[in-house]
């Protein structure tokens, strides 16, 4: 059986697949998120770096999930984007998304450009869950920086992954050390990545996979606890 940590990447989605014994693993590059749910290595637990559960309206800081985890991350808290309303996520262009977000938030707030850029992936996962709500029993929202906080003895990381859009090697080296200390198979740092995924995507997917292991073991915690629910009954919580 397999567990998966999943991160969006240029080529679609990268999944770090970890055996339930924690000793073996491999990567899959998926054009579509739904591709992960089929096949002989379909995971029993999936931890994905994407918002799950979309509110009808938002307050300061987005959902409660974002507001709760940001203070844990120190200088890395800007990596947690505020999730706007479902209607704003479903808008077809950035201008419309901002107009809808302003009308469905208090105080009024536009959608960040970074969040809007991943809106198609948010809609992709949301569509999968709304077609089959039972998947919520094995599909969980995570965030790599919150995962690294947890794996780093609940201390925020001192180095970023990127600076002005460029890879920060000390930040990647720090994340590799944390993952190795957490028991991630060393071979997964050396295996060639599928085309369409970068080294930062590798580390984020592995951090998500580490949370998938915690979820299976019953040691992961949702923020908030218990999770909130959106109008479709989908949970709104970040797990670590």
C-alpha positions in Angstrom: 0.0 0.0 0.0 1.1 3.6 -0.7 0.8 7.0 0.9 1.2 10.1 -1.3 2.4 13.7 -0.8 1.2 15.8 -3.7 2.3 19.3 -4.9 1.4 21.3 -8.0 4.1 21.8 -10.5 4.7 23.1 -14.0 3.9 19.7 -15.5 0.7 19.3 -13.5 1.1 17.5 -10.2 4.0 15.7 -8.6 3.3 12.8 -6.2 5.8 11.5 -3.8 4.7 7.9 -3.2 5.9 6.3 0.1 5.2 2.7 1.0 3.3 2.3 4.3 6.4 0.7 5.8 8.3 4.0 5.1 11.2 2.2 3.4 10.5 2.6 -0.3 9.2 5.2 -2.6 9.0 6.8 -6.0 7.6 9.8 -7.8 4.7 10.2 -10.3 4.1 13.1 -12.5 0.4 13.5 -13.2 -1.3 15.7 -15.8 -4.5 15.6 -13.8 -5.1 15.1 -10.1 -7.8 12.5 -10.7 -5.1 10.3 -12.3 -3.7 9.7 -8.8 -6.9 7.9 -7.7 -6.6 5.1 -10.2 -4.0 2.4 -10.9 -2.3 -0.2 -8.9 -0.5 2.3 -6.6 -3.6 4.4 -5.7 -2.7 5.8 -2.3 -4.7 5.0 0.9 -3.8 8.5 2.2 -3.2 11.6 0.1 -1.8 14.8 1.5 -2.0 17.6 -1.1 -0.8 21.1 -1.0 -4.0 22.8 -2.2 -6.9 24.4 -0.4 -9.8 22.0 0.2 -13.2 23.4 1.2 -14.1 26.8 -0.1 -16.1 29.4 2.0 -19.1 31.4 0.8 -17.7 34.5 2.5 -14.3 35.3 4.1 -13.1 37.5 6.9 -9.6 38.8 7.8 -6.9 36.4 6.7 -9.1 34.1 4.7 -10.3 30.9 6.3 -9.7 30.0 9.9 -7.2 27.4 8.7 -4.9 30.0 7.2 -5.3 32.4 10.2 -4.3 29.6 12.6 -1.1 28.4 10.9 0.4 31.7 9.9 1.7 32.7 13.4 3.5 29.3 13.6 5.7 30.1 10.6 7.6 33.3 11.5 9.2 34.8 8.4 7.6 32.1 6.2 4.0 33.0 7.0 3.6 34.9 3.7 3.7 31.5 2.0 0.1 30.9 3.3 -2.2 32.6 0.9 -5.7 33.8 1.9 -8.4 31.6 0.3 -11.2 33.7 -1.1 -14.9 32.7 -1.5 -15.9 29.8 -3.7 -17.5 32.2 -6.2 -14.2 34.1 -6.6 -12.3 30.8 -7.2 -14.8 29.9 -9.8 -14.4 33.2 -11.7 -13.0 32.9 -15.2 -10.6 35.8 -15.1 -8.6 37.8 -12.5 -10.6 41.0 -12.8 -13.9 39.1 -12.2 -12.3 37.1 -9.3 -11.2 40.3 -7.6 -14.6 41.9 -8.0 -16.4 38.9 -6.5 -13.8 38.6 -3.7 -14.4 42.2 -2.8 -18.1 41.6 -2.6 -17.8 38.4 -0.5 -15.2 39.4 2.1 -15.3 41.6 5.2 -13.3 43.7 5.2 -13.3 43.7 1.4 -10.2 42.1 -0.1 -9.1 41.2 -3.6 -7.6 37.8 -4.6 -3.9 37.7 -4.5 -2.3 37.0 -7.9 -0.4 34.0 -6.6 -3.6 32.4 -5.3 -5.5 33.1 -8.5 -2.7 31.4 -10.5 -3.4 28.1 -8.7 -7.2 28.5 -8.9 -7.5 26.0 -11.8 -5.8 23.4 -9.5 -8.1 24.3 -6.6 -11.1 23.8 -8.9 -9.6 20.5 -10.1 -9.4 19.0 -6.6 -12.7 20.5 -5.5 -14.4 18.9 -8.5 -13.0 15.5 -7.7 -14.2 15.8 -4.1 -17.6 17.1 -5.0 -18.1 14.2 -7.4 -17.1 11.7 -4.7 -17.3 13.2 -1.1 -16.2 9.9 0.4 -12.7 10.7 -0.9 -12.4 13.3 1.9 -11.8 10.3 4.2 -8.3 9.8 2.5 -7.6 13.2 0.9 -6.3 15.9 3.2 -5.1 19.5 2.8 -1.6 20.2 3.9 0.9 23.0 3.4 4.7 22.3 3.0 5.9 25.1 5.3 3.5 24.0 8.0 4.7 20.4 7.5 8.4 21.5 7.8 7.4 23.5 11.0 6.0 20.2 12.4 9.0 18.1 11.3 11.4 20.8 12.7 10.3 20.3 16.3 7.6 22.9 15.7 10.0 25.7 14.9 9.7 27.9 11.8 12.4 27.5 9.2 15.1 30.2 9.1 15.8 29.9 5.3 13.4 30.4 2.4 13.1 28.0 -0.6 13.3 30.9 -3.0 14.4 34.6 -3.0 12.9 36.8 -5.7 11.8 33.8 -7.6 15.2 32.1 -7.6 16.1 28.9 -5.8 17.8 29.5 -2.4 20.2 26.6 -2.0 20.7 27.0 1.8 16.9 26.8 2.1 16.7 23.6 0.1 19.6 22.1 2.0 17.9 22.8 5.3 14.7 21.1 4.1 16.6 18.0 2.9 18.2 17.7 6.4 14.8 17.9 8.1 13.2 15.4 5.8 16.1 12.9 6.3 15.9 13.3 10.1 12.2 12.6 9.8 12.9 9.2 8.1 12.3 10.0 4.4 14.1 7.4 2.3 17.5 8.8 1.2 17.0 7.3 -2.3 14.2 9.8 -3.0 16.6 12.7 -3.0 18.7 11.2 -5.7 16.2 9.7 -8.1 15.8 11.8 -11.3 12.7 13.9 -11.3 10.1 13.7 -14.1 10.3 16.5 -16.6 8.0 19.3 -15.4 9.0 19.2 -11.7 11.7 21.1 -10.0 13.9 20.4 -6.9 11.6 22.6 -4.7 8.6 20.6 -5.9 10.4 17.4 -4.9 11.0 18.7 -1.3 7.5 20.0 -1.0 5.9 16.7 -2.1 8.1 14.8 0.3 7.1 17.1 3.1 3.4 16.5 2.2 4.2 12.7 2.2 5.6 13.0 5.7 2.3 14.5 6.9 0.5 11.6 5.1 2.5 9.2 7.2 1.5 11.2 10.3 -2.2 11.1 9.3 -2.0 7.3 8.8 -0.3 6.9 12.2 -2.9 9.1 13.9 -0.4 11.7 15.1 -1.3 14.5 12.7 -3.3 17.6 13.9 -5.8 19.6 11.9 -5.9 23.4 12.1 -8.6 24.1 13.2 -9.5 21.1 15.3 -12.2 20.0 14.5 -12.1 21.2 10.9 -14.7 23.6 9.7 -17.0 22.6 6.8 -17.9 24.5 3.6 -21.5 24.6 2.1 -20.8 21.3 0.4 -19.7 19.5 3.6 -16.0 19.5 2.6 -13.5 20.0 5.5 -11.5 23.2 5.7 -8.4 22.5 7.7 -4.6 22.3 7.2 -3.1 19.1 8.6 0.4 18.7 10.1 
